[in-house]
Amino acid sequence: MSVRLIQFAITFGALLVALIHTYAPDLKIDGTTVSLLAIAVLPWLAPLFKAIELPGGVKIQFQDFINAEVKAKEAGLLSPIQDAPGMERHIYAFESVAGDDPNLALAGLRIELESKLRGIAEARGIEITRKGIRPLIYSLKSRDVLSQREVSALEDMLPLLNGAAHGAETDPRAADWAMDVGPRLLATLDEKIGEKTIAQLLERWRTRDGALVAEIGIELSKALVTSPKAFLVAMRDDEEGFKAWLDGMQHHTFTLFESRGELDDDLYTAYYEKLRELMVKALKPLVESEYSTEAKRVIAALDSVSIKRIW
């Protein structure tokens, strides 16, 4: 919708309210109704205003973000791995599009936060159809997937993200806050997804036969990229499965079974080279952690493999 059309719509709406008030002066509209109407039109006002202060002077203060960060950190929701200076890490989608706009950064983080929570629920077979983010959080709490402290921290963060998404006035520093806190929060939730999915993959790996070795092996390799800590924790508790996965890495992850010609060779080789790069990148921050031994074993295995093709 163009800015001009939005302007006409707002003007027409204001005139309509004025006419109603003129011909029905006894009709009362309370403050709650006005606030709800304002919230309803806020997303359409973005082309006209960079930020809009809601009725009653409601703003999102930067201190609110600091308080939410402290509570999330105390609840263990902010991965310390992402704090390591100079360490490469996964870049989340909202980081790529937000720029310096705090509202856009926070709205993007809100979308990815809900997506990760749904991923956690799906990995555990929790029904999520038509559930909003708050009922989703409570469902995860009732299944002991999220602790009360984690739920409380997310509940404090949600109004800030929702407000920004609806155009509330936001401190410009909130963009940097989102870029710092957001990746650490999402990384922690990725690990929660991995805790369940990796356990399921390892169970299938233990009962694998010849036809499933490549399929399950490469799925474990991909799981390492998204949830490296959860991967190494699971492998530490299953030395036999870990050794078999390491010893078979050349076959199950880095041998081309799909290739049918030179073009396929080039395309799939690039794909698997990128996968190896992402695996190493995910492991490097853990080399100096309590999972150092396991991380170094995987990196050594990755250094020894090459991309091969079944002829």
Secondary structure as GFF3:
##gff-version 3
##sequence-region A 1 311
A	DSSP	alpha_helix	3	23	.	.	.	ID=ss1
A	DSSP	alpha_helix	31	41	.	.	.	ID=ss2
A	DSSP	three_ten_helix	42	45	.	.	.	ID=ss3
A	DSSP	alpha_helix	62	74	.	.	.	ID=ss4
A	DSSP	three_ten_helix	80	83	.	.	.	ID=ss5
A	DSSP	alpha_helix	93	98	.	.	.	ID=ss6
A	DSSP	alpha_helix	102	123	.	.	.	ID=ss7
A	DSSP	alpha_helix	133	142	.	.	.	ID=ss8
A	DSSP	alpha_helix	148	165	.	.	.	ID=ss9
A	DSSP	alpha_helix	174	206	.	.	.	ID=ss10
A	DSSP	alpha_helix	213	226	.	.	.	ID=ss11
A	DSSP	alpha_helix	228	236	.	.	.	ID=ss12
A	DSSP	alpha_helix	239	247	.	.	.	ID=ss13
A	DSSP	alpha_helix	249	252	.	.	.	ID=ss14
A	DSSP	beta_strand	255	256	.	.	.	ID=ss15
A	DSSP	alpha_helix	262	283	.	.	.	ID=ss16
A	DSSP	three_ten_helix	284	286	.	.	.	ID=ss17
A	DSSP	alpha_helix	292	304	.	.	.	ID=ss18
A	DSSP	beta_strand	308	309	.	.	.	ID=ss19
###
